[in-house]
Amino acid sequence: MDHLNQSLAAFGFGPWEWVVVIMAILLLFGGKKLPELARGLGKGLRIFKEELQGITKDLEDDKPPADQPRPTRHSSQDDTEDQTKS
């Protein structure tokens, strides 16, 4: 029950504020338009989730294996070498 109260209090809104918001949406868009809006929102969220998973998979594929050491760069040594060469 605590989780329900926390989710209802998102953005500082209580249950009555959410009722007012839902009523305002119904008045603005009408009952016939709401299923279409919800469908569009669902499709958009699904596409966003798929793209996010694709990006995460790409980033994981680009990681070097754990047994292979990463190349390290010591910036202070490289900077002094670059300055002495010029």
C-alpha positions in Angstrom: 0.0 0.0 0.0 3.0 2.3 0.7 4.1 1.9 -2.9 0.7 3.0 -4.2 0.7 6.1 -2.0 4.3 7.0 -3.3 3.3 6.5 -6.9 0.2 8.7 -6.5 2.2 11.4 -4.9 4.5 11.7 -7.9 5.1 15.3 -8.8 3.6 16.3 -5.5 0.1 15.3 -6.7 -2.3 13.6 -4.3 -5.2 11.4 -5.4 -7.6 14.4 -5.8 -5.2 16.3 -8.0 -4.9 13.2 -10.3 -8.7 13.1 -10.5 -8.8 16.7 -11.6 -6.0 16.1 -14.2 -7.9 13.1 -15.6 -11.1 15.1 -15.8 -9.3 17.9 -17.6 -7.9 15.5 -20.1 -11.4 14.0 -20.7 -12.8 17.5 -21.2 -10.1 18.5 -23.6 -9.9 15.4 -25.8 -13.2 13.7 -25.3 -13.9 10.1 -24.6 -13.6 9.0 -28.2 -10.1 10.4 -28.7 -8.6 8.9 -25.5 -8.1 5.4 -26.9 -6.3 6.8 -29.9 -4.1 8.9 -27.7 -3.3 6.0 -25.4 -2.5 3.8 -28.4 -0.1 6.4 -29.8 1.6 6.9 -26.4 2.0 3.1 -26.1 3.6 2.8 -29.5 5.9 5.7 -28.8 7.0 4.1 -25.4 7.5 0.7 -27.1 9.7 2.2 -29.8 11.7 4.2 -27.2 12.2 1.0 -25.1 13.4 -0.9 -28.2 15.8 1.8 -29.2 17.2 2.0 -25.6 17.8 -1.7 -25.5 19.5 -1.5 -28.9 21.8 1.2 -27.7 22.6 -0.7 -24.5 23.4 -3.9 -26.5 25.7 -1.9 -28.9 27.5 -0.4 -25.9 28.0 -3.8 -24.3 29.3 -5.2 -27.6 31.9 -2.5 -27.8 33.3 -3.3 -24.4 36.7 -5.1 -24.4 36.6 -8.6 -22.8 37.3 -8.7 -19.1 40.5 -10.8 -19.5 42.0 -8.3 -21.9 43.8 -5.3 -20.2 42.7 -1.9 -21.3 45.3 0.5 -22.7 46.2 3.2 -20.2 47.4 6.7 -20.9 49.3 8.6 -18.3 48.5 12.2 -19.3 51.3 13.8 -17.3 54.0 11.8 -19.0 52.5 12.1 -22.5 52.0 15.9 -22.1 55.7 16.4 -21.0 56.9 14.3 -23.9 54.8 16.3 -26.4 56.1 19.5 -25.0 59.8 18.4 -25.3 59.3 17.3 -28.9 58.1 20.7 -30.0 
